[in-house]
C-alpha cells in the first residue's frame, strides 16, 4: 500500500512562493499517477496537477497553469508542488494523492485516487 505524507505548508503573504512536498513510499509498481488537490473551507476538492510516476510527465489544471508546477525527485521518493505568486484565494489544505493507472491519461477526478496524505495547510494573507 502506497503511503503519502505532505509537508511544507505554512503562512505566507500574497505574492510569495512556497513549495509543498509529499513523501512517497511503498510504491511497488511503475504505473502510478500522483496528483495534488486542495480543499478550501466549504468547497470540494480541486484538482491542481498530476504526474505520471514512471516518466514524470505532468499535467496542470488551467486555473493554476503557469503559477504552480508539479514535479518529483529522480529517486522517486518525493512529489513536489511549487507555487508562485500566491494569492489569498490559494488558502486551502493541500493534499497529495495516488492511483494505480492502466492508461497514460492523467485524470482530475478525486474519486479515481484511492490513496491520500493527511494534508498540509497553506494560508496566504493579503
C-alpha positions as CSV (number, residue, x, y, z in Angstrom):
1,X,0.0,0.0,0.0
2,X,1.4,3.4,-1.1
3,X,2.0,5.8,1.7
4,X,1.9,9.6,1.3
5,X,2.9,12.3,3.8
6,X,2.7,16.0,3.0
7,X,4.8,18.8,4.5
8,X,5.9,22.3,3.8
9,X,2.6,24.2,4.3
10,X,2.5,27.4,6.3
11,X,1.5,31.1,6.4
12,X,2.8,33.3,3.6
13,X,1.9,36.7,2.1
14,X,0.3,37.4,-1.2
15,X,2.9,37.3,-3.9
16,X,5.2,34.9,-2.1
17,X,6.3,31.4,-3.3
18,X,6.0,28.2,-1.4
19,X,6.9,24.6,-2.2
20,X,5.0,21.8,-0.6
21,X,6.3,18.2,-0.5
22,X,4.8,14.8,-0.3
23,X,7.0,11.9,0.8
24,X,6.1,8.8,-1.2
25,X,6.8,5.3,-0.1
26,X,5.9,1.7,-0.8
27,X,5.3,2.2,-4.5
28,X,5.6,-1.3,-5.9
29,X,4.7,-0.6,-9.5
30,X,5.7,1.9,-12.0
31,X,2.2,2.7,-13.3
32,X,1.2,5.1,-10.6
33,X,-0.1,8.6,-11.1
34,X,0.3,11.2,-8.4
35,X,-1.6,14.3,-8.0
36,X,-2.1,17.4,-5.9
37,X,-5.5,18.6,-4.8
38,X,-6.6,21.3,-2.5
39,X,-9.7,21.9,-0.4
40,X,-10.7,25.4,0.7
41,X,-13.2,25.8,3.6
42,X,-16.7,24.9,2.4
43,X,-15.5,23.8,-1.0
44,X,-14.9,20.5,-2.8
45,X,-11.5,19.1,-3.6
46,X,-9.9,20.9,-6.5
47,X,-7.5,19.1,-8.8
48,X,-4.3,21.1,-9.3
49,X,-1.9,18.9,-11.2
50,X,-1.0,15.3,-11.9
51,X,2.1,13.4,-12.8
52,X,3.0,10.0,-14.1
53,X,5.3,8.5,-11.6
54,X,7.4,6.4,-14.1
55,X,8.4,9.2,-16.5
56,X,7.4,12.4,-14.8
57,X,5.0,13.6,-17.4
58,X,2.9,16.3,-15.9
59,X,-0.5,17.9,-16.5
60,X,-1.6,21.1,-14.8
61,X,-5.2,22.4,-14.3
62,X,-5.9,25.6,-16.3
63,X,-6.6,27.8,-13.2
64,X,-3.1,27.3,-11.9
65,X,-1.1,26.7,-15.1
66,X,1.9,28.9,-15.1
67,X,1.9,29.6,-11.4
68,X,2.0,26.0,-10.0
69,X,4.4,23.3,-11.1
70,X,4.3,19.6,-10.1
71,X,7.5,17.6,-10.1
72,X,9.2,14.7,-8.4
73,X,12.8,13.9,-7.5
74,X,14.8,11.5,-9.6
75,X,14.9,9.0,-6.7
76,X,11.1,8.8,-6.9
77,X,10.7,9.4,-3.2
78,X,9.2,12.9,-3.1
79,X,6.5,14.7,-5.0
80,X,6.6,18.5,-5.1
81,X,4.2,21.3,-5.8
82,X,6.0,24.7,-6.4
83,X,3.5,27.5,-6.0
84,X,4.5,31.0,-7.2
85,X,2.7,34.4,-6.9
86,X,0.4,33.1,-4.2
87,X,-3.0,34.7,-3.7
88,X,-5.4,34.7,-0.7
89,X,-7.7,32.5,-2.8
90,X,-5.0,29.8,-2.7
91,X,-5.6,29.3,1.0
92,X,-6.6,25.7,1.5
93,X,-5.5,22.3,2.7
94,X,-3.2,20.8,0.1
95,X,-3.3,17.0,-0.4
96,X,-1.2,14.6,-2.5
97,X,-3.0,11.6,-3.8
98,X,-2.1,8.4,-5.7
99,X,-3.8,6.0,-8.1
100,X,-2.6,3.0,-10.0
101,X,-3.3,3.8,-13.6
102,X,-3.6,1.5,-16.6
103,X,-3.8,4.2,-19.2
104,X,-1.5,7.2,-19.6
105,X,-4.2,9.8,-19.2
106,X,-3.9,11.8,-16.0
107,X,-7.4,12.2,-14.6
108,X,-8.6,15.1,-12.5
109,X,-11.3,13.2,-10.7
110,X,-10.6,12.9,-7.0
111,X,-12.7,9.7,-6.8
112,X,-10.1,8.0,-9.1
113,X,-7.4,8.4,-6.5
114,X,-7.5,5.8,-3.7
115,X,-4.6,6.8,-1.5
116,X,-4.3,10.2,0.2
117,X,-2.0,12.0,2.5
118,X,-3.2,13.8,5.6
119,X,-2.9,17.3,4.0
120,X,-0.9,20.4,4.8
121,X,-2.4,23.8,5.4
122,X,-1.4,26.7,3.2
123,X,-2.6,30.2,4.3
124,X,-2.0,33.2,2.2
125,X,-2.5,36.6,3.8
126,X,-3.3,39.7,1.8
